[in-house]
Amino acid sequence: MTTLSLSADEARRIALRAQGFLGAPDRRGGVRGVLRHLGAVQLDTISVLARSHELIPYARLGAVGREAVERAYWSDSHAFEYWSHAACILPIEEWPHFAFRRRANRARGHRWHLLEDKARSTGAVLDRLKADGPLTSSELGGTKNGGEWFDWSETKIAVEWLLDTGEVVCSERRGWKRVYDLAERAVPDALFHDDLEDRECLRRLVALAGRSLGVGTRADIADYHRLKGDQVDAVIADSGLVPVEVEGWGKPAWADPQALASVPRGRHRTTLLSPFDSLVWDRPRTERIFGFTHRLEAYVPKPQRMHGYFAMPLLAGGRLQGRVDPAREGRTLVARQVSLTTPKAAPAMAQALREAALWVGCDAVRVERAQSPAEAAAITAELAALGA
């Protein structure tokens, strides 16, 4: 059988469409449609313009109301939080797919912390949840012992262990705190009892990752839900993905057959991306597809940062054409540091900044620093033309 060959440009466009950035956005599906389409939305504590899980649907749909985003995720038992690429919001339909991970956690016996009396502590948590309904760890009895931030209380260790093993589910975030509920109550019955064996879990997750990526290498597919390479190898032949060769990749790759069924066409989205967006969260893949090197510098000492605390890549015309480190000062969005890959990207950067400012309730944009005075002047002039 002849392996299909794709040009680097075809692979890039397939990836963009698969991630919801090429063609008309699914406004009917809304935020929930974005979540189902991506299969996982990463959570993170950092909030600059907004938290990352809010930025993900915004990047694809435009100015979705931020309260509407939260409602879409957490109401009607539509989603749950679990360990996928990282801590992620996942469609509730994926609950059965992570049975292999829950079983592995159970077999290991613990994660980071050890419980002094596992049966007593977990039993107490389950009893409280059964009696009182969904609760945060604070409501269950406290999160910390009073030491360092990771010095968890026995209650917190117990409820996180129950989360890891699937007896408890995180059914929502409230004020950024996890809200825990009994899995048997929060997960629809048909899904709760769909206890897939390990191989079927892996097969489905590999197939879903391939669909969400459009096309990817073994490492790309494994990284999407943080599988191991040998787990991908064991099931990829049965996943429905088809082998392809991509120009310049130099590695075997697989594609979703539906992604190959039609030529990716349509309007490109111009937007700022969270560094935790699934289009760019895999840094080697981002470099391979877009020729763009991006690193989150939030945890890099300030004097050593090249692009800023929370530099957001600029997607325009189907390419990554720059980045900006944003901040808010009252009703002004401040571009603390901007860099473009080409001077031609100034109008796109201005458009993306203006749209982001309006979304978060700012009515002005100020460029504080750029790679050069000419670049700052060009973006500022474009902003003025947009009325920002």
DALIN-V84214 format. One record per pair of residues at least 24 apart in sequence whose C-alpha atoms are under 8 Angstrom apart, sorted by the first residue. I is the first residue (numbers start at 0). GAP is how many residues later the second one is. Records with the same first field share a line. If there is no record, write none. Layout:
I: GAP + GAP
This chain:
2: 240 + 241 + 242
3: 239 + 240 + 241
4: 239 + 240 + 241 + 242
5: 238 + 239 + 240 + 241
6: 239 + 240
7: 238 + 239 + 240 + 241 + 281
10: 204 + 235 + 278
11: 277 + 278
12: 251 + 305
13: 200 + 201 + 245 + 246 + 250
14: 198 + 199 + 200
15: 263 + 302
16: 197 + 247
17: 193 + 194 + 195 + 196 + 241
18: 193 + 194 + 195 + 259 + 260
19: 40
20: 39 + 247 + 248 + 297
21: 242 + 243 + 244 + 245 + 246 + 247 + 296
22: 241 + 242 + 243 + 244 + 245
23: 242 + 243
24: 35 + 36
25: 35
26: 34
29: 31
30: 26 + 38 + 41 + 42
31: 40 + 41
33: 26
34: 54 + 55 + 56
35: 54 + 55
36: 175
37: 174 + 240
38: 51 + 52 + 169 + 170 + 173
39: 44 + 45 + 48 + 49 + 50 + 51
40: 47 + 48 + 49 + 236 + 237
41: 43 + 44 + 45 + 46 + 47 + 234 + 235 + 236
42: 43 + 44 + 45 + 46
43: 43 + 232
47: 262 + 278 + 279 + 280
48: 277 + 278 + 279 + 307 + 311
49: 310
51: 222 + 224 + 225
54: 218 + 219
55: 217 + 218 + 221
58: 210 + 212 + 213 + 214
59: 209
62: 292 + 293 + 296
63: 295
64: 294
72: 99
73: 97 + 98 + 99
76: 94 + 109 + 110 + 111
78: 92
79: 89 + 90 + 91 + 92
80: 88 + 89 + 90 + 91
81: 81 + 82 + 88
83: 140 + 141 + 142
84: 138 + 139 + 140 + 141
85: 139 + 140
91: 95
92: 98
94: 92 + 96 + 97
95: 95 + 96 + 98 + 99 + 100 + 105
96: 99 + 103 + 104 + 105 + 107 + 108
97: 103
98: 96 + 97 + 98 + 99 + 102
99: 96 + 97 + 98 + 101 + 102
100: 64
101: 62 + 63 + 64
102: 62
104: 59 + 60
105: 58 + 59
109: 51
110: 50
112: 44
113: 43
114: 39 + 42 + 43
115: 38
117: 40
120: 33 + 34 + 37
121: 33 + 36 + 37 + 40
124: 30 + 33 + 34
125: 56
128: 51 + 52 + 53
129: 52
132: 48
133: 45 + 46 + 47 + 48
134: 44 + 45 + 46
135: 41 + 42 + 43 + 44
136: 40 + 41 + 42 + 43
198: 36
201: 29 + 30 + 33
202: 29 + 32 + 33 + 35 + 36
203: 35
205: 26 + 29 + 30 + 33
206: 29 + 32 + 33 + 34 + 49
209: 31 + 44 + 45 + 46
210: 44 + 45 + 48
213: 41 + 42 + 45
214: 38 + 39 + 40 + 41 + 44
215: 37 + 38 + 39
216: 34 + 35 + 36 + 37
217: 34 + 35 + 36
219: 62 + 65
222: 59
248: 39
267: 48 + 49 + 50
268: 46 + 47 + 48 + 49
269: 44 + 45 + 46 + 47 + 78 + 81 + 82
270: 43 + 44 + 45 + 81
271: 40 + 41 + 42 + 43 + 51 + 80 + 81 + 84
272: 39 + 40 + 41 + 42
273: 38 + 39
274: 35 + 36 + 37 + 38
289: 29 + 30
291: 28
306: 30 + 31 + 32
307: 28 + 29
313: 35 + 38
315: 29 + 32
320: 24
321: 27
329: 32
330: 30 + 31 + 32 + 33
331: 25 + 30 + 31 + 32 + 33 + 34
332: 24 + 29 + 30 + 31 + 32 + 33
333: 31 + 32 + 33 + 34
334: 30 + 31 + 32 + 33 + 34
335: 31 + 32 + 33
336: 30 + 31 + 32 + 33 + 34
337: 29 + 31 + 32 + 33 + 38
338: 31 + 32 + 36
339: 31 + 35
342: 32
345: 29 + 32 + 33 + 36
346: 32 + 35
348: 30
349: 29 + 30 + 32 + 33
350: 32 + 35
353: 29 + 32 + 34
362: 25
363: 24
